[in-house]
Amino acid sequence: MVDNRLSESVRRKGAMQQLLATDGWQMLVRMLTEIRSLRATELVTNPVSDGGLYKQEFDKGIIQGLQQVIDMPATIVEESQMVIKAFDRAEEEEIDNAA
């Protein structure tokens, strides 16, 4: 179980680092950022009218969702790195305790 979690963290970290390094990912981030900015501008500049509150909340959800997609690979790298460091520390403690 422990070995699976460590190997999965190493695999996910590597895959996300590779993704982040691609031109395609950078292009996608630019497009998503543009869409997010357009939605945010609409949200700020358009007053809420009758029934518009639901659309406004929907737009807020879209903006948050787009940001989550943009942030996800870097977040996965960070989380995976924390898991790897935790396993490294646990292994060092085992070695220290055995000595």
C-alpha positions in Angstrom: 0.0 0.0 0.0 2.8 2.4 1.0 4.8 1.6 -2.1 1.8 2.1 -4.3 1.1 5.6 -2.9 4.7 6.6 -3.3 5.1 5.2 -6.9 1.7 6.8 -7.8 2.9 10.1 -6.5 6.2 9.9 -8.4 4.3 9.0 -11.6 1.7 11.7 -11.2 4.4 14.3 -10.5 6.4 13.4 -13.5 3.3 13.3 -15.8 2.1 16.7 -14.6 5.6 18.2 -14.9 5.8 17.0 -18.5 2.3 18.4 -19.2 3.3 21.8 -17.8 6.3 21.9 -20.0 4.4 21.5 -23.3 3.5 24.3 -25.7 0.0 22.8 -25.9 -0.5 23.3 -22.2 0.7 26.9 -22.4 -1.7 27.5 -25.3 -4.6 26.0 -23.4 -3.8 28.1 -20.3 -3.8 31.3 -22.4 -7.2 30.4 -23.9 -8.7 29.4 -20.6 -7.3 32.6 -19.0 -8.8 34.7 -21.8 -12.2 33.0 -21.4 -12.1 33.5 -17.6 -11.2 37.2 -18.0 -14.1 37.7 -20.5 -16.5 36.1 -18.1 -15.2 38.1 -15.2 -15.5 41.3 -17.1 -19.1 40.5 -18.1 -19.8 39.7 -14.5 -18.5 43.0 -13.2 -19.9 45.2 -16.0 -23.4 43.8 -16.4 -25.9 44.7 -13.6 -28.0 42.0 -12.2 -31.5 42.1 -13.6 -34.6 40.0 -12.9 -33.6 36.4 -12.8 -30.0 37.5 -13.5 -28.8 36.3 -10.1 -28.8 32.7 -11.2 -26.8 33.6 -14.3 -24.4 35.6 -12.2 -23.9 32.6 -9.9 -23.5 30.3 -12.9 -20.8 32.6 -14.3 -19.0 32.7 -11.0 -18.9 28.9 -11.1 -17.5 28.9 -14.6 -14.8 31.3 -13.6 -13.9 29.2 -10.6 -13.9 26.0 -12.6 -11.6 27.5 -15.3 -9.2 28.6 -12.6 -9.2 25.1 -11.1 -8.3 23.6 -14.4 -5.5 26.1 -14.9 -4.1 25.4 -11.4 -4.7 21.6 -11.3 -1.4 20.3 -12.8 0.8 22.5 -10.6 -1.3 21.6 -7.5 -0.9 17.9 -8.3 2.9 18.4 -8.6 3.0 20.2 -5.2 0.8 17.5 -3.5 2.9 14.7 -5.0 6.1 16.4 -3.8 4.7 16.6 -0.3 3.9 12.9 -0.3 7.3 12.0 -1.6 9.0 14.2 1.1 6.8 12.6 3.8 8.0 9.1 2.6 11.6 10.3 2.5 11.3 11.7 6.1 9.7 8.5 7.3 12.4 6.4 5.7 15.1 8.6 7.3 13.4 8.2 10.7 13.3 4.4 10.3 17.1 4.4 9.5 17.8 6.7 12.5 15.7 4.5 14.8 17.4 1.4 13.6 20.8 2.7 14.3 
